[in-house]
């Protein structure tokens, strides 16, 4: 699976949306509810981000 900007991943506790995808880093937003889209912006390396979404499910595009 290739990472793309705008993808939303569902983990056990949150939804994670990729905001900006760069060569070695990922800016993402962690949200508890997709309706309100309230959450925190965070930054991680691609390796750390892949560990974060391990076991997560990719939500279908709307």
C-alpha positions in Angstrom: 0.0 0.0 0.0 1.4 3.4 -1.0 0.9 6.4 1.3 -0.9 9.3 -0.3 -1.8 12.8 0.8 -5.4 12.9 2.1 -5.7 9.2 3.1 -7.6 8.5 6.3 -6.6 5.5 8.4 -8.8 4.1 11.2 -6.9 2.7 14.3 -8.6 1.3 17.4 -8.8 4.6 19.1 -8.6 7.3 16.4 -8.7 8.4 12.8 -5.5 9.6 11.2 -5.5 11.8 8.1 -2.3 12.4 6.1 -2.0 16.2 5.6 1.4 16.5 4.0 3.6 13.7 2.7 7.2 14.4 2.1 10.1 12.1 1.2 11.1 11.3 4.8 8.4 12.8 7.0 4.6 12.8 7.3 2.4 15.6 8.7 -0.8 14.1 10.0 -3.9 15.0 11.9 -5.2 12.6 14.6 -8.9 12.8 15.2 -11.4 11.0 17.4 -14.5 11.9 15.2 -14.7 12.3 11.5 -17.9 14.4 11.8 -16.3 17.3 13.7 -12.7 16.8 12.2 -11.3 18.2 15.5 -7.9 16.9 16.4 -4.2 17.6 16.7 -1.6 18.1 14.0 1.5 16.1 14.5 4.7 15.3 12.5 6.6 12.0 12.3 9.2 10.2 10.2 7.8 7.9 7.6 9.1 4.9 9.5 7.4 6.0 12.8 4.2 6.8 10.9 4.1 3.3 9.4 4.5 1.8 12.8 1.7 4.0 14.0 -0.8 2.8 11.4 0.3 -0.9 11.6 -2.9 -2.9 11.9 -5.0 0.2 10.9 -7.6 0.1 8.2 -7.6 2.4 5.2 -10.9 4.2 4.9 -12.5 4.3 1.4 -12.3 7.6 -0.5 -15.5 9.7 -0.6 
